[in-house]
Structure formats: C-alpha cells, structure tokens
Amino acid sequence: MFALRSPMTRPPRSGKMTIDLDLQNLVMPEGLLVRSIMQAQAFSPVFSHVYAAFVAVINSKFPHIGELLLRRLIVQFKRSFRRNDKGTTITVSKFIAHLINQRVAHEVLALEIMILMLETPTDDSVEVSIAFLKECGAKLTEVSPRALDTIFTRLRGILQDGDSSNLDKRVQYMIEVVMTIRKDNFKVGQYVFKLDPDFEKNEKQYEEIRAEIIGDADDSDEEGSDDEDEASGDEGGEQPGATAAASGTTEIIDNTEQNLVAFRREVYLTIQSSLDFQEAAHKLLKMRVPKEMETELCHMLVDCCCQQRTYERFYGLLCERFCRLRKEYQETFEKIACDTYATIHRFDITKLRNMARLVSHLLFTDAISWTIFTDVKLTENDTTSSGRIYLKYIFQELCESMGLAKLYERTSDPTLQTAFAGLFPRDNPQNTRFAINFFTLTGLGGLT
C-alpha cells in the first residue's frame, strides 16, 4: 500500500511523474490504486492536471482502471452535489475536467454535468459549473464547439432573462468573467512573471531601435516648427487664383458600399460583445450613428435577430429600447414590420418564426403601433401560406404574453378598428368565414 501511495502524495511541481510501480501492484489491487489517486487529488487539487496525466498513462494499458476511477468520481460527484458540499463538488469536477482534457473521459460527460448544474441555477451550482468550464473549456472548444455555444447561451440567458435576480452579485460577475475568458480561448493563468537578467541591456537596445524608427522627440518638434513656418510663408505669398484652383476639387462617389459594410460589421461586433441589451444599446448610442445610417441600424438589428437559430429575447428588448428612444426609430421598425409581411414568402421557417416573435414582443410592449396591420387583408385571395403562418405565430405569441381576454380587448378597441378591418373583415360573408376559420384553427377562436 505504501508503494502505491508514496508517489501519489508527492507529485513534482514540474508535472512530470516517474512511473515506477510494480505490474502486480496495478493489476491486483486496482481499487486501492484508484482510492489512493482520489485521496491524493482531494488533498492537492492544484495537482489535478498531474494526476489526470498519470491516469491517462495507466488507462492506455489498463482501461478498466480508468473506467473504475471515473465511476467512483461520478458517484462521489453525485453524493456531494446532493449534500450541497460545494468544496468537494468543485474538487471532483476539476479532476473530471482534466480527465476529459486527457481523453480518459468523453466530452459528453462534461455536457451532462453542465446541464445538471444549470437546469435550476443557484449560487453554488453556477459557481461549480464556472470552475468546471475554466478547466475543460478549451478542450470543449476543440471537440464540441456547438455544445459549448449552447452552454454559454444558457449562461447568458441566466443573466438576461431574470434568473440573475436570484443570484448573488459575485456569481453574476463570475459569469461575466468566464465569458471574457472564453473570448481569449480560455487562456487563464498563463501569464507568469519571469525575471529578465539583462533588463537594462535590453531596454537600451529598445531605445536605440525606437530612435531609428520614429526619431527623438526634440527632432520631431523642430521638424514640426519648420513645417509650420513653411506653411505660413506659402499662405503669405499665395496668389488669388490659387484659391479658385483649390476649390475645384473632384468629388469621388464610392459605389462599392464599403462604408455600409464596415458599419454593419461594427454594429454586429458591438452586439456580440455585449452581455445584455442595456450594454448593447449604450455602446450603439456611443457610436454616434449618422442620420443616414439610422435606418440601416434598425435593419441590422432585425437581421441579427432573424439569423439566430432560435429567438433570443435579447433582440426584442434591444429593439424595444430604440423604439422608446426616438420617434424616428419607432417609425423605422413599423415600416420594417409592414415590408416584412409583403415579402414574408422569401423567409425560411426559422427567420419567419424569429421575426414573428420579435414583432409580437414590440406590439405587446407598445413599442410600435398596431397600425402595422392596416394593409393586412385576411382573405383567401390576398394571403399566402407563408403570410398566414406568420400571422398565426404573431397572434399566438401575443395571446401567450397578454392573455386571450386582453388581446380581445385590444382588437376590439374602437380607435384601432381601421387597423383591424382587414384582419376581421365584415364586408363579405365568405371573407368573414375565412377569417373565423383561420383564428379558430390556430386556437384563437375567442378573438372572433
């Protein structure tokens, strides 16, 4: 037993461990070996990567030992998780993470642990999941980037959708930190100070190279004063015809739309780098968008929402914020909603559903006017299958958000009857019957 435990309890800091164990000691008492490794890692979690590398070597020759270790670690993880023992849970999850890094365990185990931790987020479960991500996030980025995107979407949702109100500020900050670490490809803890024995010599060489490239400060000041003198002399001897020649400049018109592409790229990067809609709105307003680009900004926000795999409430809140800021933004979003219905047959089902949920959110919050339905005529000849699906999604989302009773009150508002005249036609019995059948089949028969 001592022969197994002695190399376990004194791992070298360099991370290299000399394996000098008798073959019989590995084959026969495998349970003792696994228990010794688990105890040693529990006493020294900082050496988890060393123990994981050691287990990876053993697992290459004796896979049943690696399997036994994983089974015991999972049992210990479940037991500590049920007891709310955060310290033991973090220690065990760190060891499992490094075993995943060493390919002893499959990455599916990491995803199952994250789903368990974030299903009902608490301060401890979120803290454990973040500690786990810091250890094996780089490996998950390499082998399963889509699954990692799902995990971070859940973390972002915890911050945005109100779940963060139940979390401590410290835990919320930890979520923001791990998102920043992900942008750096999980390069955490890699900045180590190293003493430069030739510091003064290297600094002197740097100053010499710097002087050759940009020159000294005194020289640049003298050159600047000389240029100013020459400029003033030229202005003094300038002829009257020179001004006319200078004014006759050639105007260059850029038809490549490079400015538009650069603007859309900047807006997209600003949105993606924001943690919540308030930060995104603040950053976009600080860009001081030109007057001619305000419409393009609204179109970009809608396009970003439609391009998502599923609807994200982040974009609805962001568009709502801009609608409430200025009347011009509200009118632009209303025009986009009207134009979208006219061209909805060009949208695929994902874009159609996301756009419908965005419009329903803006209508529910009164960010845009309900007069966007003025040009909609719910008849068999004036609608397409895509248009009817689009309307179905909008009114189903409105019913879910407002409730059928309030939605009925809104559609019965006397001031909005001109907007709903096409949706609830009364001029022709055939059109009326068609509208009634439409709302009845969509589960909204109470509106008629």
Secondary structure, DSSP 8 states (H G I E B T S, - for coil): -HHHHHHHHS--TTS-------HHHHHS-HHHHHHHHHHHHHH-GGGHHHHHHHHHHHHHH-HHHHHHHHHHHHHHHHHHHHTT-HHHHHHHHHHHHHHHHTTSS-HHHHHHHHHHHHSS--HHHHHHHHHHHHHHHHHHHHH-HHHHHHHHHHHHHHHHSSGGGGS-HHHHHHHHHHHHHHHTTT--S-------TTHHHHHHHHHHHHHHHH--HHHHHHHHHHHHHHHHHHHHT--HHHHHHHH--------S-HHHHHHHHHHHHHHHT-SSHHHHHHHHHHT---GGGHHHHHHHHHHHHHTSSS--HHHHHHHHHHHHH-HHHHHHHHHHHHHHHHTGGGS-HHHHHHHHHHHHHHHHTTSS-GGGGTT---STTT--HHHHHHHHHHHHHHHHHH-HHHHHHHHT-GGGTTTSTTTS--S-HHHHHHHHHHHHHTT-GGG-
